[in-house]
Amino acid sequence: MTSKTKEFFIAKKIIMKKLSQRERRAAELEADLLRTLDSSHIVQYKNMFKEENGTLLVIIMEYC
């Protein structure tokens, strides 16, 4: 939750090191797709980043 706006967010964490190359690409494409979508019927993308030397992909989305 941000203190100024009282908005809540959720972090989807994907452990990349356990995925095949194809599954890793699909996870990154999911984040890219969410970033481009703009609909009140789809969870809103906020940010994406990698942690732990790229072994963990984190997608930040609105909480609903």
C-alpha positions in Angstrom: 0.0 0.0 0.0 1.3 3.5 -0.8 0.9 5.9 2.1 -0.1 8.9 -0.1 -2.8 7.3 -2.2 -3.9 4.3 -0.1 -3.6 2.0 -3.2 -2.8 -1.7 -2.8 -0.6 -3.7 -5.1 0.3 -7.3 -5.5 3.6 -8.8 -6.6 3.5 -11.9 -8.8 6.9 -13.6 -8.3 8.1 -16.1 -11.0 11.1 -18.2 -10.2 12.9 -18.1 -13.6 15.7 -20.5 -12.8 13.3 -23.4 -12.6 11.8 -22.7 -16.0 12.8 -23.8 -19.5 13.9 -21.1 -21.9 10.5 -21.2 -23.6 8.7 -20.7 -20.2 11.0 -17.8 -19.3 10.2 -16.0 -22.5 6.5 -16.6 -21.9 6.7 -15.1 -18.4 8.4 -12.0 -19.9 5.8 -11.8 -22.6 3.1 -11.9 -20.0 4.5 -8.8 -18.3 4.9 -7.1 -21.7 1.3 -7.9 -22.6 -0.1 -6.7 -19.3 1.8 -3.4 -19.7 0.1 -2.8 -23.1 -3.5 -3.6 -22.0 -5.9 -0.9 -20.8 -9.3 -2.3 -19.7 -11.3 -2.0 -16.6 -11.8 -5.8 -16.9 -8.1 -6.7 -16.7 -5.8 -6.2 -13.7 -3.7 -3.1 -14.2 0.1 -3.6 -14.6 2.3 -1.2 -12.6 5.9 -2.4 -13.0 8.2 -5.4 -13.6 11.7 -6.1 -12.5 14.2 -8.9 -12.0 15.8 -9.8 -8.7 18.5 -12.2 -7.5 20.7 -12.0 -10.6 17.7 -12.5 -12.9 16.5 -15.7 -11.3 13.3 -14.1 -10.1 10.9 -12.1 -12.2 8.5 -9.8 -10.2 5.4 -8.3 -11.8 3.7 -5.6 -9.8 -0.1 -5.2 -10.4 -3.1 -3.6 -8.9 -4.7 -5.5 -6.1 -8.3 -6.5 -6.8 
